[in-house]
Amino acid sequence: MSEKTKKFKLQSIDTFSTLILSAFSLVAALAWNEAIKSLIGQFLSAGDDWIGMVIYAIIVTILAVIVILAMNAQVAKLKAGLEDDE
């Protein structure tokens, strides 16, 4: 494998993992946004089911953390494999 190909693969892996992690971060942020809005609405007026929203936000956050850790491990493994080929 040529040096340019290795660099391209490493850069592609970094970019792809960053995009996926950003997407999961956005989903977790939106979940917390809705949960907090619902919680505030509960105390200010008759709001949504805030407990359900908080549970949803917790589940999405836990899922995001698991995916982030798994992806980081895979990216590190791929990088190590590509660097060992040098």
PDB file as gemmi writes it, atoms N, CA and C in Angstrom:
CRYST1    1.000    1.000    1.000  90.00  90.00  90.00 P 1                      
ATOM      1  N   MET A   1       0.859  -1.171   0.000  1.00  0.00           N  
ATOM      2  CA  MET A   1       0.000   0.000   0.000  1.00  0.00           C  
ATOM      3  C   MET A   1       0.907   1.237   0.000  1.00  0.00           C  
ATOM      4  N   SER A   2       0.603   2.174  -0.874  1.00  0.00           N  
ATOM      5  CA  SER A   2       1.435   3.368  -0.972  1.00  0.00           C  
ATOM      6  C   SER A   2       1.197   4.304   0.215  1.00  0.00           C  
ATOM      7  N   GLU A   3       2.135   5.195   0.429  1.00  0.00           N  
ATOM      8  CA  GLU A   3       2.048   6.154   1.537  1.00  0.00           C  
ATOM      9  C   GLU A   3       0.827   7.057   1.376  1.00  0.00           C  
ATOM     10  N   LYS A   4       0.565   7.487   0.139  1.00  0.00           N  
ATOM     11  CA  LYS A   4      -0.600   8.354  -0.102  1.00  0.00           C  
ATOM     12  C   LYS A   4      -1.905   7.629   0.220  1.00  0.00           C  
ATOM     13  N   THR A   5      -1.978   6.353  -0.138  1.00  0.00           N  
ATOM     14  CA  THR A   5      -3.177   5.559   0.138  1.00  0.00           C  
ATOM     15  C   THR A   5      -3.385   5.413   1.637  1.00  0.00           C  
ATOM     16  N   LYS A   6      -2.317   5.153   2.384  1.00  0.00           N  
ATOM     17  CA  LYS A   6      -2.415   5.024   3.838  1.00  0.00           C  
ATOM     18  C   LYS A   6      -2.887   6.326   4.472  1.00  0.00           C  
ATOM     19  N   LYS A   7      -2.297   7.430   4.037  1.00  0.00           N  
ATOM     20  CA  LYS A   7      -2.703   8.728   4.587  1.00  0.00           C  
ATOM     21  C   LYS A   7      -4.158   9.032   4.272  1.00  0.00           C  
ATOM     22  N   PHE A   8      -4.578   8.692   3.051  1.00  0.00           N  
ATOM     23  CA  PHE A   8      -5.967   8.913   2.668  1.00  0.00           C  
ATOM     24  C   PHE A   8      -6.908   8.073   3.520  1.00  0.00           C  
ATOM     25  N   LYS A   9      -6.553   6.807   3.735  1.00  0.00           N  
ATOM     26  CA  LYS A   9      -7.389   5.938   4.570  1.00  0.00           C  
ATOM     27  C   LYS A   9      -7.475   6.460   6.002  1.00  0.00           C  
ATOM     28  N   LEU A  10      -6.336   6.874   6.568  1.00  0.00           N  
ATOM     29  CA  LEU A  10      -6.335   7.412   7.930  1.00  0.00           C  
ATOM     30  C   LEU A  10      -7.198   8.672   8.024  1.00  0.00           C  
ATOM     31  N   GLN A  11      -7.053   9.542   7.049  1.00  0.00           N  
ATOM     32  CA  GLN A  11      -7.831  10.770   7.052  1.00  0.00           C  
ATOM     33  C   GLN A  11      -9.319  10.474   6.876  1.00  0.00           C  
ATOM     34  N   SER A  12      -9.647   9.509   6.026  1.00  0.00           N  
ATOM     35  CA  SER A  12     -11.043   9.129   5.812  1.00  0.00           C  
ATOM     36  C   SER A  12     -11.646   8.552   7.080  1.00  0.00           C  
ATOM     37  N   ILE A  13     -10.892   7.698   7.763  1.00  0.00           N  
ATOM     38  CA  ILE A  13     -11.365   7.099   9.016  1.00  0.00           C  
ATOM     39  C   ILE A  13     -11.601   8.186  10.056  1.00  0.00           C  
ATOM     40  N   ASP A  14     -10.663   9.108  10.188  1.00  0.00           N  
ATOM     41  CA  ASP A  14     -10.811  10.205  11.149  1.00  0.00           C  
ATOM     42  C   ASP A  14     -12.049  11.048  10.839  1.00  0.00           C  
ATOM     43  N   THR A  15     -12.207  11.399   9.580  1.00  0.00           N  
ATOM     44  CA  THR A  15     -13.325  12.253   9.186  1.00  0.00           C  
ATOM     45  C   THR A  15     -14.656  11.546   9.393  1.00  0.00           C  
ATOM     46  N   PHE A  16     -14.740  10.291   8.967  1.00  0.00           N  
ATOM     47  CA  PHE A  16     -15.979   9.530   9.098  1.00  0.00           C  
ATOM     48  C   PHE A  16     -16.367   9.359  10.566  1.00  0.00           C  
ATOM     49  N   SER A  17     -15.390   9.004  11.403  1.00  0.00           N  
ATOM     50  CA  SER A  17     -15.704   8.820  12.822  1.00  0.00           C  
ATOM     51  C   SER A  17     -16.108  10.140  13.464  1.00  0.00           C  
ATOM     52  N   THR A  18     -15.490  11.234  13.066  1.00  0.00           N  
ATOM     53  CA  THR A  18     -15.855  12.547  13.601  1.00  0.00           C  
ATOM     54  C   THR A  18     -17.290  12.907  13.228  1.00  0.00           C  
ATOM     55  N   LEU A  19     -17.676  12.631  11.984  1.00  0.00           N  
ATOM     56  CA  LEU A  19     -19.043  12.922  11.550  1.00  0.00           C  
ATOM     57  C   LEU A  19     -20.070  12.099  12.325  1.00  0.00           C  
ATOM     58  N   ILE A  20     -19.794  10.824  12.512  1.00  0.00           N  
ATOM     59  CA  ILE A  20     -20.728   9.967  13.253  1.00  0.00           C  
ATOM     60  C   ILE A  20     -20.820  10.403  14.711  1.00  0.00           C  
ATOM     61  N   LEU A  21     -19.685  10.697  15.320  1.00  0.00           N  
ATOM     62  CA  LEU A  21     -19.689  11.137  16.712  1.00  0.00           C  
ATOM     63  C   LEU A  21     -20.422  12.469  16.865  1.00  0.00           C  
ATOM     64  N   SER A  22     -20.266  13.334  15.901  1.00  0.00           N  
ATOM     65  CA  SER A  22     -20.983  14.609  15.931  1.00  0.00           C  
ATOM     66  C   SER A  22     -22.489  14.387  15.839  1.00  0.00           C  
ATOM     67  N   ALA A  23     -22.895  13.452  14.997  1.00  0.00           N  
ATOM     68  CA  ALA A  23     -24.324  13.160  14.852  1.00  0.00           C  
ATOM     69  C   ALA A  23     -24.899  12.619  16.161  1.00  0.00           C  
ATOM     70  N   PHE A  24     -24.195  11.693  16.812  1.00  0.00           N  
ATOM     71  CA  PHE A  24     -24.673  11.169  18.091  1.00  0.00           C  
ATOM     72  C   PHE A  24     -24.696  12.256  19.162  1.00  0.00           C  
ATOM     73  N   SER A  25     -23.715  13.127  19.139  1.00  0.00           N  
ATOM     74  CA  SER A  25     -23.698  14.236  20.099  1.00  0.00           C  
ATOM     75  C   SER A  25     -24.903  15.149  19.890  1.00  0.00           C  
ATOM     76  N   LEU A  26     -25.237  15.396  18.643  1.00  0.00           N  
ATOM     77  CA  LEU A  26     -26.399  16.228  18.340  1.00  0.00           C  
ATOM     78  C   LEU A  26     -27.683  15.569  18.835  1.00  0.00           C  
ATOM     79  N   VAL A  27     -27.826  14.272  18.618  1.00  0.00           N  
ATOM     80  CA  VAL A  27     -29.017  13.557  19.082  1.00  0.00           C  
ATOM     81  C   VAL A  27     -29.130  13.628  20.605  1.00  0.00           C  
ATOM     82  N   ALA A  28     -28.004  13.417  21.299  1.00  0.00           N  
ATOM     83  CA  ALA A  28     -28.026  13.490  22.766  1.00  0.00           C  
ATOM     84  C   ALA A  28     -28.370  14.900  23.228  1.00  0.00           C  
ATOM     85  N   ALA A  29     -27.807  15.910  22.567  1.00  0.00           N  
ATOM     86  CA  ALA A  29     -28.097  17.301  22.936  1.00  0.00           C  
ATOM     87  C   ALA A  29     -29.573  17.626  22.708  1.00  0.00           C  
ATOM     88  N   LEU A  30     -30.113  17.180  21.605  1.00  0.00           N  
ATOM     89  CA  LEU A  30     -31.534  17.433  21.330  1.00  0.00           C  
ATOM     90  C   LEU A  30     -32.437  16.713  22.340  1.00  0.00           C  
ATOM     91  N   ALA A  31     -32.042  15.506  22.727  1.00  0.00           N  
ATOM     92  CA  ALA A  31     -32.828  14.769  23.728  1.00  0.00           C  
ATOM     93  C   ALA A  31     -32.836  15.517  25.058  1.00  0.00           C  
ATOM     94  N   TRP A  32     -31.664  15.993  25.485  1.00  0.00           N  
ATOM     95  CA  TRP A  32     -31.593  16.746  26.728  1.00  0.00           C  
ATOM     96  C   TRP A  32     -32.337  18.071  26.618  1.00  0.00           C  
ATOM     97  N   ASN A  33     -32.277  18.678  25.461  1.00  0.00           N  
ATOM     98  CA  ASN A  33     -33.010  19.921  25.244  1.00  0.00           C  
ATOM     99  C   ASN A  33     -34.505  19.708  25.476  1.00  0.00           C  
ATOM    100  N   GLU A  34     -35.040  18.657  24.875  1.00  0.00           N  
ATOM    101  CA  GLU A  34     -36.467  18.368  25.048  1.00  0.00           C  
ATOM    102  C   GLU A  34     -36.801  18.017  26.495  1.00  0.00           C  
ATOM    103  N   ALA A  35     -35.914  17.249  27.142  1.00  0.00           N  
ATOM    104  CA  ALA A  35     -36.167  16.867  28.528  1.00  0.00           C  
ATOM    105  C   ALA A  35     -36.180  18.090  29.442  1.00  0.00           C  
ATOM    106  N   ILE A  36     -35.241  18.972  29.248  1.00  0.00           N  
ATOM    107  CA  ILE A  36     -35.161  20.169  30.089  1.00  0.00           C  
ATOM    108  C   ILE A  36     -36.355  21.088  29.811  1.00  0.00           C  
ATOM    109  N   LYS A  37     -36.717  21.237  28.538  1.00  0.00           N  
ATOM    110  CA  LYS A  37     -37.886  22.054  28.211  1.00  0.00           C  
ATOM    111  C   LYS A  37     -39.142  21.484  28.852  1.00  0.00           C  
ATOM    112  N   SER A  38     -39.274  20.180  28.806  1.00  0.00           N  
ATOM    113  CA  SER A  38     -40.444  19.539  29.398  1.00  0.00           C  
ATOM    114  C   SER A  38     -40.453  19.690  30.916  1.00  0.00           C  
ATOM    115  N   LEU A  39     -39.292  19.537  31.528  1.00  0.00           N  
ATOM    116  CA  LEU A  39     -39.185  19.679  32.978  1.00  0.00           C  
ATOM    117  C   LEU A  39     -39.560  21.086  33.411  1.00  0.00           C  
ATOM    118  N   ILE A  40     -39.053  22.069  32.710  1.00  0.00           N  
ATOM    119  CA  ILE A  40     -39.380  23.461  33.019  1.00  0.00           C  
ATOM    120  C   ILE A  40     -40.865  23.713  32.797  1.00  0.00           C  
ATOM    121  N   GLY A  41     -41.390  23.182  31.701  1.00  0.00           N  
ATOM    122  CA  GLY A  41     -42.820  23.332  31.415  1.00  0.00           C  
ATOM    123  C   GLY A  41     -43.700  22.698  32.476  1.00  0.00           C  
ATOM    124  N   GLN A  42     -43.204  21.630  33.106  1.00  0.00           N  
ATOM    125  CA  GLN A  42     -43.960  20.949  34.159  1.00  0.00           C  
ATOM    126  C   GLN A  42     -44.179  21.875  35.356  1.00  0.00           C  
ATOM    127  N   PHE A  43     -43.209  22.674  35.664  1.00  0.00           N  
ATOM    128  CA  PHE A  43     -43.312  23.549  36.825  1.00  0.00           C  
ATOM    129  C   PHE A  43     -43.976  24.885  36.502  1.00  0.00           C  
ATOM    130  N   LEU A  44     -43.940  25.269  35.242  1.00  0.00           N  
ATOM    131  CA  LEU A  44     -44.530  26.549  34.863  1.00  0.00           C  
ATOM    132  C   LEU A  44     -45.962  26.418  34.366  1.00  0.00           C  
ATOM    133  N   SER A  45     -46.287  25.284  33.774  1.00  0.00           N  
ATOM    134  CA  SER A  45     -47.653  25.046  33.285  1.00  0.00           C  
ATOM    135  C   SER A  45     -47.830  23.555  33.088  1.00  0.00           C  
ATOM    136  N   ALA A  46     -49.005  23.182  32.651  1.00  0.00           N  
ATOM    137  CA  ALA A  46     -49.261  21.770  32.369  1.00  0.00           C  
ATOM    138  C   ALA A  46     -48.432  21.381  31.146  1.00  0.00           C  
ATOM    139  N   GLY A  47     -47.376  20.625  31.374  1.00  0.00           N  
ATOM    140  CA  GLY A  47     -46.448  20.301  30.286  1.00  0.00           C  
ATOM    141  C   GLY A  47     -46.545  18.860  29.844  1.00  0.00           C  
ATOM    142  N   ASP A  48     -45.534  18.458  29.096  1.00  0.00           N  
ATOM    143  CA  ASP A  48     -45.443  17.097  28.592  1.00  0.00           C  
ATOM    144  C   ASP A  48     -45.055  16.140  29.708  1.00  0.00           C  
ATOM    145  N   ASP A  49     -44.948  14.898  29.368  1.00  0.00           N  
ATOM    146  CA  ASP A  49     -44.504  13.881  30.313  1.00  0.00           C  
ATOM    147  C   ASP A  49     -42.989  14.029  30.494  1.00  0.00           C  
ATOM    148  N   TRP A  50     -42.573  14.840  31.449  1.00  0.00           N  
ATOM    149  CA  TRP A  50     -41.158  15.155  31.604  1.00  0.00           C  
ATOM    150  C   TRP A  50     -40.339  13.966  32.071  1.00  0.00           C  
ATOM    151  N   ILE A  51     -40.925  13.091  32.833  1.00  0.00           N  
ATOM    152  CA  ILE A  51     -40.177  11.910  33.282  1.00  0.00           C  
ATOM    153  C   ILE A  51     -39.791  11.047  32.081  1.00  0.00           C  
ATOM    154  N   GLY A  52     -40.716  10.888  31.168  1.00  0.00           N  
ATOM    155  CA  GLY A  52     -40.421  10.132  29.954  1.00  0.00           C  
ATOM    156  C   GLY A  52     -39.331  10.786  29.131  1.00  0.00           C  
ATOM    157  N   MET A  53     -39.363  12.116  29.061  1.00  0.00           N  
ATOM    158  CA  MET A  53     -38.344  12.838  28.310  1.00  0.00           C  
ATOM    159  C   MET A  53     -36.965  12.691  28.951  1.00  0.00           C  
ATOM    160  N   VAL A  54     -36.908  12.744  30.270  1.00  0.00           N  
ATOM    161  CA  VAL A  54     -35.632  12.594  30.970  1.00  0.00           C  
ATOM    162  C   VAL A  54     -35.099  11.173  30.772  1.00  0.00           C  
ATOM    163  N   ILE A  55     -35.972  10.187  30.886  1.00  0.00           N  
ATOM    164  CA  ILE A  55     -35.552   8.804  30.659  1.00  0.00           C  
ATOM    165  C   ILE A  55     -35.039   8.648  29.229  1.00  0.00           C  
ATOM    166  N   TYR A  56     -35.733   9.231  28.278  1.00  0.00           N  
ATOM    167  CA  TYR A  56     -35.297   9.198  26.879  1.00  0.00           C  
ATOM    168  C   TYR A  56     -33.914   9.827  26.733  1.00  0.00           C  
ATOM    169  N   ALA A  57     -33.715  10.977  27.341  1.00  0.00           N  
ATOM    170  CA  ALA A  57     -32.426  11.667  27.247  1.00  0.00           C  
ATOM    171  C   ALA A  57     -31.306  10.826  27.858  1.00  0.00           C  
ATOM    172  N   ILE A  58     -31.580  10.178  28.981  1.00  0.00           N  
ATOM    173  CA  ILE A  58     -30.580   9.327  29.624  1.00  0.00           C  
ATOM    174  C   ILE A  58     -30.228   8.143  28.728  1.00  0.00           C  
ATOM    175  N   ILE A  59     -31.245   7.510  28.155  1.00  0.00           N  
ATOM    176  CA  ILE A  59     -31.011   6.365  27.273  1.00  0.00           C  
ATOM    177  C   ILE A  59     -30.195   6.772  26.050  1.00  0.00           C  
ATOM    178  N   VAL A  60     -30.562   7.893  25.435  1.00  0.00           N  
ATOM    179  CA  VAL A  60     -29.832   8.356  24.249  1.00  0.00           C  
ATOM    180  C   VAL A  60     -28.397   8.706  24.610  1.00  0.00           C  
ATOM    181  N   THR A  61     -28.193   9.323  25.757  1.00  0.00           N  
ATOM    182  CA  THR A  61     -26.839   9.682  26.183  1.00  0.00           C  
ATOM    183  C   THR A  61     -26.001   8.436  26.428  1.00  0.00           C  
ATOM    184  N   ILE A  62     -26.556   7.456  27.104  1.00  0.00           N  
ATOM    185  CA  ILE A  62     -25.827   6.210  27.363  1.00  0.00           C  
ATOM    186  C   ILE A  62     -25.483   5.517  26.043  1.00  0.00           C  
ATOM    187  N   LEU A  63     -26.440   5.463  25.131  1.00  0.00           N  
ATOM    188  CA  LEU A  63     -26.184   4.869  23.827  1.00  0.00           C  
ATOM    189  C   LEU A  63     -25.078   5.617  23.091  1.00  0.00           C  
ATOM    190  N   ALA A  64     -25.125   6.934  23.141  1.00  0.00           N  
ATOM    191  CA  ALA A  64     -24.102   7.745  22.474  1.00  0.00           C  
ATOM    192  C   ALA A  64     -22.727   7.474  23.074  1.00  0.00           C  
ATOM    193  N   VAL A  65     -22.634   7.381  24.390  1.00  0.00           N  
ATOM    194  CA  VAL A  65     -21.350   7.110  25.041  1.00  0.00           C  
ATOM    195  C   VAL A  65     -20.823   5.739  24.633  1.00  0.00           C  
ATOM    196  N   ILE A  66     -21.690   4.742  24.607  1.00  0.00           N  
ATOM    197  CA  ILE A  66     -21.271   3.397  24.210  1.00  0.00           C  
ATOM    198  C   ILE A  66     -20.759   3.389  22.769  1.00  0.00           C  
ATOM    199  N   VAL A  67     -21.498   4.037  21.887  1.00  0.00           N  
ATOM    200  CA  VAL A  67     -21.081   4.091  20.480  1.00  0.00           C  
ATOM    201  C   VAL A  67     -19.770   4.860  20.334  1.00  0.00           C  
ATOM    202  N   ILE A  68     -19.630   5.959  21.044  1.00  0.00           N  
ATOM    203  CA  ILE A  68     -18.400   6.749  20.977  1.00  0.00           C  
ATOM    204  C   ILE A  68     -17.206   5.925  21.446  1.00  0.00           C  
ATOM    205  N   LEU A  69     -17.349   5.228  22.560  1.00  0.00           N  
ATOM    206  CA  LEU A  69     -16.244   4.406  23.064  1.00  0.00           C  
ATOM    207  C   LEU A  69     -15.899   3.279  22.094  1.00  0.00           C  
ATOM    208  N   ALA A  70     -16.922   2.634  21.541  1.00  0.00           N  
ATOM    209  CA  ALA A  70     -16.683   1.548  20.588  1.00  0.00           C  
ATOM    210  C   ALA A  70     -16.009   2.068  19.318  1.00  0.00           C  
ATOM    211  N   MET A  71     -16.480   3.198  18.827  1.00  0.00           N  
ATOM    212  CA  MET A  71     -15.890   3.761  17.611  1.00  0.00           C  
ATOM    213  C   MET A  71     -14.454   4.208  17.851  1.00  0.00           C  
ATOM    214  N   ASN A  72     -14.191   4.831  18.980  1.00  0.00           N  
ATOM    215  CA  ASN A  72     -12.828   5.255  19.290  1.00  0.00           C  
ATOM    216  C   ASN A  72     -11.883   4.056  19.359  1.00  0.00           C  
ATOM    217  N   ALA A  73     -12.362   2.951  19.941  1.00  0.00           N  
ATOM    218  CA  ALA A  73     -11.537   1.740  20.015  1.00  0.00           C  
ATOM    219  C   ALA A  73     -11.263   1.196  18.619  1.00  0.00           C  
ATOM    220  N   GLN A  74     -12.287   1.168  17.768  1.00  0.00           N  
ATOM    221  CA  GLN A  74     -12.106   0.665  16.407  1.00  0.00           C  
ATOM    222  C   GLN A  74     -11.181   1.564  15.592  1.00  0.00           C  
ATOM    223  N   VAL A  75     -11.334   2.867  15.742  1.00  0.00           N  
ATOM    224  CA  VAL A  75     -10.471   3.805  15.012  1.00  0.00           C  
ATOM    225  C   VAL A  75      -9.023   3.633  15.460  1.00  0.00           C  
ATOM    226  N   ALA A  76      -8.801   3.487  16.755  1.00  0.00           N  
ATOM    227  CA  ALA A  76      -7.442   3.286  17.265  1.00  0.00           C  
ATOM    228  C   ALA A  76      -6.851   1.991  16.715  1.00  0.00           C  
ATOM    229  N   LYS A  77      -7.682   0.939  16.646  1.00  0.00           N  
ATOM    230  CA  LYS A  77      -7.217  -0.333  16.113  1.00  0.00           C  
ATOM    231  C   LYS A  77      -6.875  -0.221  14.624  1.00  0.00           C  
ATOM    232  N   LEU A  78      -7.720   0.465  13.866  1.00  0.00           N  
ATOM    233  CA  LEU A  78      -7.462   0.655  12.436  1.00  0.00           C  
ATOM    234  C   LEU A  78      -6.199   1.486  12.210  1.00  0.00           C  
ATOM    235  N   LYS A  79      -6.059   2.547  12.993  1.00  0.00           N  
ATOM    236  CA  LYS A  79      -4.849   3.377  12.870  1.00  0.00           C  
ATOM    237  C   LYS A  79      -3.596   2.590  13.172  1.00  0.00           C  
ATOM    238  N   ALA A  80      -3.649   1.816  14.243  1.00  0.00           N  
ATOM    239  CA  ALA A  80      -2.486   0.999  14.623  1.00  0.00           C  
ATOM    240  C   ALA A  80      -2.149   0.000  13.527  1.00  0.00           C  
ATOM    241  N   GLY A  81      -3.168  -0.606  12.929  1.00  0.00           N  
ATOM    242  CA  GLY A  81      -2.944  -1.551  11.844  1.00  0.00           C  
ATOM    243  C   GLY A  81      -2.346  -0.888  10.626  1.00  0.00           C  
ATOM    244  N   LEU A  82      -2.819   0.287  10.288  1.00  0.00           N  
ATOM    245  CA  LEU A  82      -2.279   1.006   9.136  1.00  0.00           C  
ATOM    246  C   LEU A  82      -0.866   1.501   9.403  1.00  0.00           C  
ATOM    247  N   GLU A  83      -0.600   1.918  10.636  1.00  0.00           N  
ATOM    248  CA  GLU A  83       0.733   2.409  10.965  1.00  0.00           C  
ATOM    249  C   GLU A  83       1.743   1.250  11.032  1.00  0.00           C  
ATOM    250  N   ASP A  84       1.271   0.060  11.420  1.00  0.00           N  
ATOM    251  CA  ASP A  84       2.155  -1.102  11.462  1.00  0.00           C  
ATOM    252  C   ASP A  84       2.582  -1.551  10.070  1.00  0.00           C  
ATOM    253  N   ASP A  85       1.741  -1.259   9.070  1.00  0.00           N  
ATOM    254  CA  ASP A  85       2.052  -1.626   7.678  1.00  0.00           C  
ATOM    255  C   ASP A  85       3.198  -0.809   7.116  1.00  0.00           C  
ATOM    256  N   GLU A  86       3.537   0.287   7.765  1.00  0.00           N  
ATOM    257  CA  GLU A  86       4.612   1.161   7.271  1.00  0.00           C  
ATOM    258  C   GLU A  86       5.899   0.501   7.386  1.00  0.00           C  
TER     259      GLU A  86                                                      
END                                                                             
